[in-house]
Amino acid sequence: MTASDITLKMAIIVIVGVFAGSFMDAVAGGGGIITVPTYLLTGIPAHIALGTNKFSSSIGTMVSTGRYIAKGYADLKYAIPSAALAVIGAYFGTRLQLTIEEKYLQYVLVAVLPVIALVVLRQRSLPEVKREMNEATRMALVCVASGIIGMYDGFYGPGTGTFMILALCTLAKFDVRTASGNAKIVNLASNVGALATSLINGKVFFLLGLIGMVASLSGHYIGSGFAIKNGSKIVRPMVIIVLILLVIKIVVGFIK
């Protein structure tokens, strides 16, 4: 695809949609629920839309990840093994996708998502400080959660960052800012892996992706700033929005 294939309407759709999705992604994860449909709305083929989305989102995620690390809201002791296990999990999740129909995972999500939403709603806020916990137990929980969520990312994907934040906050007792920073590192690792595959197979529309990249950079920069400044006050509502959008996506998928 070339520059002549891009219209002003396509550019506006990408700028608005990718900015909104990237802002949400930087705060609470789940931005792909908005950005992937945004690229599809421009009319480009689905496989190119997915590859182009990975291009712009990977660049944007680098910005929000960098901001969390610079502010000290990332624990690399846990983030590095998390990222490695998430990538391994994503590989096996993708392999599993080839043998099992996606609808079966959707059935599971329909049952699980209300429970997750109830847990979030019952908490007036996500933790602002890291709580005491045996370090070996914390590491084990982080590693198991990373592998499982990585597998989910490879198999299905939407809401991966959100689930990672919730797992780190509720199971591993991280504070919400560090959980967000670590989730961003994990998400960046899986994005780069997926992007490499798209690039090798020529499934990226670079010019449209560059437009999306600018919107993604802006959304991730502003969104991460909001999350760092406001903590649970903004992350919790955005997590709820992501869960609602994910339910809508699944229901629409059933209807189709």
N, C-alpha and C positions, 0 to 999 in steps of 0.2 A: 504494500500500500504506500502511496506517495502523498506529498503535500496537497496535490490537487484533489485528493479524496476528502480533505477536511473542509467542513463548512463552518460558518460563524455559529450556527445553531449547535453543532457538535462541540465546539470549543466552549460555549457558554454552559452547556450541560455538564461537561467534564469539570470545569472550574467550580461550579456551584456544588455538584454532587461529591466530588473528590474532597473538596475543602470540608464539607459537613461530615463526611465519613472519617476523614483523617483527624478532625477535631475529636470526634467521639472515640476513635481508636486510641488516641494519645491519652485520653482521660480514663477510659474503662475497657478498652479492647472492643472487638466486634465491628470494626469499621468496614470490613469487607461486605457486611450485610447491606451497606449503602453503596460502596464504591464499585463492586462488581456489577450490580444492576445499572449503575450510572454508565459504565462503559458499554453495556449491552444496549442501553437506550440510544446510543449514538448510531446503532445499526451495523457495527462491525461484527464479524463472525465470533461465535462464543469462545473458541480456543484462543483467538487473538485478543479478545477482551480480557480473558483471564491472565494471559501473559503480560499484557500492557498494564493491567492492574498491579501485578507483582512488581513491575518495573517502577511505577510511581510510588507504590506503597513502601517498597524496600528503601528507597531514598528518603522518604518522609520519616519512616520509622527510625532511621539513623539519627535524625535530628532530635526526636523526642527521647530516644535512648541516651544520646549524648547529654541532654539537659538533665535527665535523672541522675546519670553518673556524676556529672559536674557538681550537682547539688548534694552529692553524698547519699542519694536514695537508690542505691543498688548494692547488693551484697554479693560480690563476685565469688566468694567462697561457695555460695549456693547457685549463683546464676550460671557459672561455667558448666558444671555437671548437668544442670537443668537443660541448658541449650543443647548439649551433646545428646542427652537422652531423648529430648523432644524430637530432634532430627532423626534419631534411630527409630523412635516410635512412629514418626510420620512416614518413614520408609515402609515399615510393616503395615501401617494403616492403609497406605496406597496399594500395597500388595493384596491386602484383605478386600479392598474395594473391588478388585477384579473378580472375586469369587462370591461375594455376597451383595444382594441388591440393597441399594441405599435406603429403600423404604423401611427395612427392618430396623435400622438405626433410628429413623424418624419415629417409629413406634416407641422405641425406648426413650427418646427425647421428650415425646409428648407426656410420658409418665413421670420423667425425672424433672423436667423444667418447673412444674408447679411446686415441687418440693424445694428446689433451689430458690425459687422466688419467695417462698414462705420463710426460708431461713434468712434471706436478705431483709425482708420486710419486718421480721421480728426484731432485728437489730436496729436500734435507732441510728446507729452510725457504725461504720467500719473502724477497726482499732487505729488510733492515732499513734500509739507507741508499741514497740515490739515487746511481747510478753515472754516471761520466763518459760524455758522448756529445755529438756535434756537435748544437747546438741546432736548426739548420735540419732536420737528419735526424730529430731527436726530434719536432719539430712536424709534419713530414710523416707520420711513422708514427702519431702520435696522431690526426691528422685522418682519415687513411685508415681506421684501426681504428674510429673513432667513426662514420663514415659507414656502414661495413659492418655493425657491430654494431647501429646504429640501424635499418638496413634489416631485419636479423634480428628486432629487437624488433617492428617493424611487421608483419612477415610471420608470426612464430610467438610469440616472446616469452620463454618460460621460461629463466632463467639469464642474462639479458642483463647484469646487474650483475656476475655472476661472470666472464663472458667479458671484460668491460671491465677488471676488476682484473687478470686474467691477461695481457691485451694490454699494459697499462701497465707491469706488472712485467717481463714477459719480452721484449717488443719495444722499449718506450720506456725501459726501465731505471729506472723509478720505484721508490722504496721502497714497501713494502706499505701503510703508513698513508696516504701521499699518494695512492697509487693508489686506495685505498678511498674517500678523500674526494672525489677527482675523479670516480670512478664514481658516487658518490651524487649529485653535481651533475647529471651526465648523466641519471641515472635519474629525478631529480626533474623535469627539463625534459620528458622523454617522458611521465611520469605526469601532469603538469599538462595537457599537450596532449590526452592521452586523456581525462582527467577533463572538460575543457571540452566535448568532443564528447558525453560521456555526459550531462552536465548539460543541454546544449541539447536533447537528445532525451528528457529526462525519465526516464533509466534509472538513477536512484540512489534507493535506499531509505534515506532520510536517518536515521531513528531507529535502524535496525539499523547503519547506517554510523557513527553517533555512538558506539554501543557498541564497534564495531570500532576507532574512532578512539582511544579511551582505551587499548585493548589495544595498538594500533599505536604510540602515543606511548611507552608503557612499554617495549615490546620494542625500539624503535629507540634509546631513551635508554640502556637497560641494555646492549644489544648494542654500540652504538658505543663506550661506555665500556670494555667488555671488549676490543674490537679496538684501541683507542688504547693501552690499558695493556699488552696482551700481544703485539700485533703478529702476526708469523707463527705464533707458538705456537698461536693460536686460529684465525687466518684460514685457514691451510693445511688443517687438518682439516675446517673448515666448507666450504671449497671442494670437497673430496673428497666430502663428504656431498651437496652440491648436485648434483655430477656424477652420483652414484649415483642420486639421486632423479629426475634428468632422464632417465637411461637407463630407469628403471622406468616413468616416465610414457610414454615413447615405445613401449616394449614393450607396455604395457597398451593403448595406442592401436592398435597393430597387431593385437592379439588381438581387440579390439572390432570 
